[in-house]
Amino acid sequence: MICNYKIDYRKQIGNDADSLHNRRWAFCGVSRRRFRERWRNDGPAAVFPHAQRRERVAARHPRAAVFDTPQEAIAGASVVIVATRPADVEAALAGLTFSTDQVVVSVAAGVTLERLQRVVGGATAVRALPVACAAINKSPVLLMPDNAAARNVLEQFGRVHALRTEDQFEAATALVGAFYAMMFPLMDHLAAWSATQGLDGAMARALVVETIGGASAMAEHDRTVPFQDIWASLAVPGGISERGMEEVERAGGLAAWSGALDAVVRKLKSGL
């Protein structure tokens, strides 16, 4: 069994026992820190590790209850999140029996609804994708199709965006999944360049992070203003921003980014 462990997170709203039951969530194959970090201190929680990991995982979740088998772990859970590698989804869920009132959410990139539905039987299959900044509640979260129970869990990670088709989901996965990760080599490149210009390394890093964060915050603040209009308000004719963008365009920089995302979408559609 590929399932590393499962976590049944319960959050009680008031003193309503039904509310407590309806907030029960199980995790399968969680190798991604973003889930564990987000709810490590929330609870009560029930953790379901393999025997060799039981003590270590339970120690990280002091209010945890531990179950012996994956089937016990998912029994009674209203939402089960499958967070394995894409190639491991079928193996992770093999032999498990889901009820028709359960929602099974796969966050494995490239795993289609049809593929997931084949292994969850009569349960409702849902696709989702948060990224690592879910650990700090800042992740855009993709969801397809929209599902109230899944949304209730996933909105703990950040803002949820519901998609309607597999093609939309793959395109959004390229943007949210791949582009998010690709930002870090870009930031590293900019910080390294700044350091070669004589800036202290720590300051170079801070300036890169704060500049990108500031641009994102401004775009969020002016959310009804097209990006191109914001650019036009900043790029003074003959100024430094215009000169820099001329060089980026000459080198094919913007086209390289869209080309990279096209390549990601092709990989996703190939089944990884």
C-alpha positions as CSV (number, residue, x, y, z in Angstrom):
1,M,0.0,0.0,0.0
2,I,1.4,3.4,-1.1
3,C,-0.6,5.3,1.5
4,N,2.0,6.8,3.9
5,Y,-0.6,7.9,6.4
6,K,-4.0,9.5,6.6
7,I,-5.1,12.4,8.7
8,D,-8.7,12.9,9.8
9,Y,-9.0,16.5,10.7
10,R,-12.1,17.4,12.7
11,K,-13.1,20.9,13.6
12,Q,-16.2,21.4,15.8
13,I,-18.4,24.3,15.1
14,G,-20.2,25.1,18.4
15,N,-21.4,22.0,20.2
16,D,-23.2,20.3,17.3
17,A,-22.1,16.7,17.0
18,D,-23.4,16.5,13.4
19,S,-21.2,19.5,12.5
20,L,-18.2,17.7,14.0
21,H,-18.9,14.5,12.0
22,N,-19.4,16.5,8.8
23,R,-16.0,18.1,9.2
24,R,-14.0,14.8,9.1
25,W,-11.3,14.7,6.5
26,A,-8.9,11.9,5.6
27,F,-5.6,12.2,3.8
28,C,-4.1,9.4,1.7
29,G,-0.4,9.3,0.8
30,V,0.5,12.7,2.1
31,S,4.1,13.2,1.1
32,R,3.5,16.9,0.7
33,R,4.4,19.1,3.7
34,R,1.8,21.7,2.8
35,F,-1.0,19.7,4.2
36,R,0.7,18.6,7.4
37,E,2.1,22.0,8.2
38,R,-1.3,23.7,7.6
39,W,-3.1,21.7,10.2
40,R,-0.3,20.5,12.5
41,N,-1.6,22.5,15.4
42,D,-5.3,22.3,14.6
43,G,-7.4,19.6,16.0
44,P,-8.5,17.4,17.3
45,A,-6.9,15.2,14.6
46,A,-6.6,11.5,13.9
47,V,-3.5,10.2,12.1
48,F,-3.2,6.9,10.4
49,P,0.5,6.0,9.6
50,H,2.2,2.8,8.7
51,A,3.5,1.0,11.7
52,Q,7.0,2.3,11.3
53,R,5.9,5.9,11.1
54,R,3.2,5.8,13.7
55,E,5.1,7.2,16.7
56,R,6.8,9.9,14.6
57,V,3.6,11.1,13.0
58,A,1.5,10.8,16.1
59,A,4.0,12.9,17.9
60,R,3.6,15.7,15.4
61,H,-0.2,15.6,16.0
62,P,-0.5,15.3,19.8
63,R,-4.2,15.1,19.8
64,A,-4.2,12.3,17.2
65,A,-6.0,8.9,17.2
66,V,-4.2,6.2,15.3
67,F,-5.9,3.5,13.2
68,D,-4.3,0.3,12.0
69,T,-5.6,0.2,8.3
70,P,-6.3,2.6,5.5
71,Q,-9.9,1.3,5.3
72,E,-10.4,2.2,9.0
73,A,-8.9,5.6,8.2
74,I,-11.4,6.5,5.5
75,A,-14.4,5.0,7.2
76,G,-16.8,7.8,8.1
77,A,-14.7,10.5,6.5
78,S,-16.8,12.8,4.4
79,V,-13.8,14.0,2.3
80,V,-10.7,11.9,1.4
81,I,-7.8,13.8,-0.2
82,V,-5.4,11.7,-2.3
83,A,-2.0,13.4,-2.3
84,T,0.2,10.8,-3.9
85,R,2.4,11.1,-6.9
86,P,0.3,10.8,-10.1
87,A,1.7,7.3,-10.9
88,D,0.8,6.0,-7.5
89,V,-2.9,6.9,-7.3
90,E,-4.2,3.5,-8.3
91,A,-1.8,1.7,-6.0
92,A,-2.6,4.0,-3.1
93,L,-6.4,3.4,-3.4
94,A,-6.3,-0.3,-4.4
95,G,-8.5,-2.4,-2.2
96,L,-10.2,0.5,-0.5
97,T,-14.0,0.7,-0.5
98,F,-15.6,4.1,-0.6
99,S,-19.2,5.0,0.1
100,T,-21.5,6.9,-2.2
101,D,-21.7,9.8,0.2
102,Q,-17.9,10.3,0.3
103,V,-16.0,12.9,-1.8
104,V,-12.5,11.8,-3.0
105,V,-10.3,14.7,-4.0
106,S,-7.1,14.0,-6.0
107,V,-4.4,16.7,-5.9
108,A,-2.1,14.6,-8.1
109,A,-1.3,16.6,-11.2
110,G,-2.5,15.1,-14.5
111,V,-4.9,12.6,-12.9
112,T,-8.2,13.1,-14.8
113,L,-11.6,12.8,-13.2
114,E,-12.3,9.7,-15.3
115,R,-9.1,8.0,-14.1
116,L,-9.9,8.9,-10.5
117,Q,-13.6,7.8,-10.8
118,R,-12.5,4.3,-11.9
119,V,-10.8,3.7,-8.6
120,V,-13.2,5.3,-6.2
121,G,-16.3,3.4,-7.2
122,G,-19.5,5.2,-6.3
123,A,-17.9,8.1,-4.4
124,T,-17.8,11.5,-5.9
125,A,-14.5,12.2,-7.7
126,V,-13.0,15.7,-7.6
127,R,-9.8,17.2,-8.8
128,A,-8.0,19.9,-6.9
129,L,-4.6,21.6,-6.8
130,P,-3.1,23.7,-4.1
131,V,0.6,24.6,-4.1
132,A,3.2,24.7,-1.4
133,C,2.2,28.1,-0.1
134,A,-1.0,26.5,1.2
135,A,1.1,26.0,4.4
136,I,0.7,29.7,5.0
137,N,-2.8,30.0,3.6
138,K,-1.7,31.8,0.5
139,S,-2.3,29.2,-2.2
140,P,-4.6,29.7,-5.1
141,V,-6.5,26.4,-5.1
142,L,-8.0,24.8,-8.2
143,L,-11.1,22.7,-8.0
144,M,-13.1,20.7,-10.6
145,P,-16.0,20.3,-10.5
146,D,-17.2,22.7,-7.8
147,N,-18.1,20.7,-4.8
148,A,-19.3,22.1,-1.5
149,A,-17.7,19.5,0.8
150,A,-14.3,19.7,-1.1
151,R,-14.5,23.5,-1.1
152,N,-15.1,23.5,2.6
153,V,-11.8,21.7,3.2
154,L,-9.7,23.4,0.5
155,E,-10.6,27.0,1.4
156,Q,-8.4,26.4,4.4
157,F,-5.4,26.6,2.0
158,G,-6.4,29.8,0.2
159,R,-8.8,31.2,-2.3
160,V,-10.6,28.4,-4.3
161,H,-11.1,28.7,-8.0
162,A,-13.6,26.3,-9.6
163,L,-12.9,25.1,-13.2
164,R,-15.5,23.5,-15.6
165,T,-13.4,21.4,-18.0
166,E,-10.3,19.2,-18.0
167,D,-8.7,21.6,-20.5
168,Q,-9.3,24.5,-18.2
169,F,-7.9,22.6,-15.3
170,E,-4.7,21.6,-17.1
171,A,-4.1,25.2,-18.2
172,A,-4.6,26.4,-14.7
173,T,-2.4,23.7,-13.4
174,A,0.4,24.9,-15.6
175,L,0.0,28.4,-14.3
176,V,-0.6,27.6,-10.6
177,G,1.6,24.5,-10.3
178,A,4.5,25.0,-12.7
179,F,4.7,28.8,-12.8
180,Y,4.6,29.1,-9.0
181,A,7.7,26.8,-8.8
182,M,9.4,28.5,-11.7
183,M,9.2,31.8,-9.9
184,F,11.9,30.7,-7.5
185,P,14.7,30.1,-10.1
186,L,13.6,33.5,-11.5
187,M,14.0,35.1,-8.1
188,D,17.3,33.4,-7.6
189,H,18.5,34.7,-10.9
190,L,17.5,38.2,-10.1
191,A,19.0,38.1,-6.6
192,A,22.3,36.7,-8.0
193,W,22.4,39.4,-10.6
194,S,21.9,42.0,-7.9
195,A,24.7,40.5,-5.8
196,T,27.1,40.8,-8.8
197,Q,26.2,44.5,-8.9
198,G,27.5,44.9,-5.3
199,L,24.4,44.5,-3.3
200,D,24.6,42.5,-0.1
201,G,23.1,39.0,-0.7
202,A,20.5,39.3,2.0
203,M,19.4,42.7,0.8
204,A,19.3,41.4,-2.8
205,R,17.0,38.6,-1.8
206,A,14.8,41.0,0.2
207,L,14.5,43.5,-2.6
208,V,13.5,40.7,-5.1
209,V,10.9,39.3,-2.8
210,E,9.5,42.7,-1.8
211,T,9.4,43.9,-5.4
212,I,7.5,40.9,-6.7
213,G,5.3,40.9,-3.6
214,G,4.5,44.6,-4.1
215,A,3.6,44.1,-7.7
216,S,1.3,41.3,-6.8
217,A,-0.3,43.3,-4.0
218,M,-0.8,46.2,-6.4
219,A,-2.4,44.0,-9.0
220,E,-4.7,42.6,-6.3
221,H,-5.6,46.1,-5.0
222,D,-6.4,47.3,-8.6
223,R,-8.0,44.0,-9.6
224,T,-10.4,45.6,-12.1
225,V,-7.5,47.3,-14.0
226,P,-6.0,45.3,-16.9
227,F,-2.3,44.4,-16.4
228,Q,-1.4,46.3,-19.6
229,D,-3.0,49.5,-18.2
230,I,-0.9,49.1,-15.0
231,W,2.2,48.7,-17.2
232,A,1.3,51.7,-19.2
233,S,1.0,53.8,-16.1
234,L,4.5,52.8,-15.0
235,A,6.4,52.7,-18.3
236,V,7.4,56.4,-18.9
237,P,8.3,56.8,-22.6
238,G,12.0,56.7,-22.9
239,G,12.4,55.6,-19.2
240,I,14.1,52.7,-17.5
241,S,11.1,50.3,-17.5
242,E,10.6,50.7,-21.2
243,R,14.3,50.2,-21.9
244,G,14.3,47.1,-19.8
245,M,11.2,45.6,-21.5
246,E,12.7,46.3,-24.9
247,E,15.6,44.1,-24.0
248,V,13.3,41.4,-22.6
249,E,11.2,41.4,-25.8
250,R,14.3,41.4,-28.0
251,A,15.5,38.2,-26.2
252,G,12.1,36.6,-26.5
253,G,11.6,36.6,-22.8
254,L,7.8,36.8,-22.6
255,A,7.3,34.3,-25.3
256,A,9.7,31.9,-23.5
257,W,7.3,32.0,-20.5
258,S,4.2,31.2,-22.5
259,G,6.2,28.5,-24.4
260,A,7.2,27.0,-21.1
261,L,3.5,26.8,-20.0
262,D,2.5,25.3,-23.3
263,A,5.1,22.6,-22.7
264,V,3.7,21.9,-19.3
265,V,0.2,21.5,-20.6
266,R,1.4,19.0,-23.2
267,K,3.1,17.0,-20.5
268,L,-0.1,17.0,-18.4
269,K,-2.2,15.9,-21.3
270,S,0.3,13.1,-22.1
271,G,-0.5,11.5,-18.8
272,L,2.9,12.4,-17.3
